[in-house]
């Protein structure tokens, strides 16, 4: 069994254009057929309403919106499934999603795009296993068809 945690802002959703990133809907649709998807987001009630308005809730087994991202948020996702699960995390920030994913022994995928594309890792916990610049690359990685970057 495989599960994927997605960061919301700047990974699935592009706040500059106020819409989903190009290819995000197709990515979620394709992956949700074969894998358990989870969504983590920083925010309050407005963020929950935005996620609902985008009509993407149906793709996720669990959605966590908290005022501040934390290691606990990622651990909570892991506890929702059995221990035999292989976990991936996709995010745009090495110092947040990638760091927390590595600390939870997940396979990390850095969506190197936009505002934080030049925010390089500060330490080993922030080093991603994979670097992508297009969400369509995730399926290849999860299926085991991609080499490490």
Beta strands, then each sheet from edge to edge (+ up, - down):
strand 1: 2-7
strand 2: 13-14
strand 3: 19-20
strand 4: 36-42
strand 5: 62-66
strand 6: 86-91
strand 7: 107-111
strand 8: 130-132
sheet 1: 5+ 4+ 1+ 6+ 7+ 8+
sheet 2: 2+ 3-
end
